[in-house]
Amino acid sequence: MTATVLVVEDERKLRDFIRSYLERAGFTVLSTGSGAEAITMAADAAPDLVVLDLGLPDVSGETVASELRAMSAVPIVMLTARAAEEDRIRGLELGADDYVTKPFSPRELVLRVQAVLRRGGPTAAQSGVTSFGGGALVIDEPRRTATVRGVPVQLTPTEWGILGTLATVPGRVYSRFELINKVRGYEFEGYERTVDSHVKNLRRKIEDDPAEPRVIVTVLGGGYRLGLTRDD
């Protein structure tokens, strides 16, 4: 089934350029230059991924990202002219799965989109339904759902990748470098803070107290590990 991508970019020429490359790659593409319209389109069309420019004229890209995250876990690839690391981290903390700085290669953007969508598919971590910590965490890979203490949670593809990787071998310590390469499939600039931002978002969803995490445990000087054991 063809994936649908919503492109939100106020520069018409760039928007059309991105659209043409994505369509050539086989995607169905919706597009708009308005942040307000993007929120409505995302609610109505339920796209598989959103390419979102942060510099929108009516509603800020940050606000659009927050609204999208409030309604679903749709993958978001952010576009911005802001190259500072703090800006990239802020975008990731808003729930973005990837971050592309202008100017960029349209081929690279297509590859990033494809990589994010692949992360939304089945992973090698589990082949079925697996529970951890006496049922505190249940991962259902075929249905792409996670349940925490009986409550379903929505995870972005990147959050899925991190949780699935950690759940592959509970208790094993995965370095930040290892996690970003397993999840993204390539080395990513600023990977340490990138992983930390995604883990921070993930903890908000699955921990009783994100300040005292027990599911995803930080190992000083090492990385992260799943703090729950797999149920027999």
Secondary structure as UniProt FT lines:
FT   STRAND          4..8
FT   HELIX           12..24
FT   TURN            25..26
FT   STRAND          28..32
FT   HELIX           35..45
FT   STRAND          49..53
FT   HELIX           61..71
FT   STRAND          76..80
FT   HELIX           85..93
FT   TURN            94..95
FT   STRAND          98..101
FT   HELIX           106..119
FT   STRAND          129..132
FT   TURN            133..136
FT   STRAND          137..140
FT   TURN            141..144
FT   STRAND          145..148
FT   TURN            149..150
FT   STRAND          151..153
FT   HELIX           157..168
FT   TURN            170..171
FT   HELIX           176..184
FT   TURN            189..190
FT   HELIX           191..206
FT   TURN            210..211
FT   STRAND          216..219
FT   TURN            220..222
FT   STRAND          223..226
//
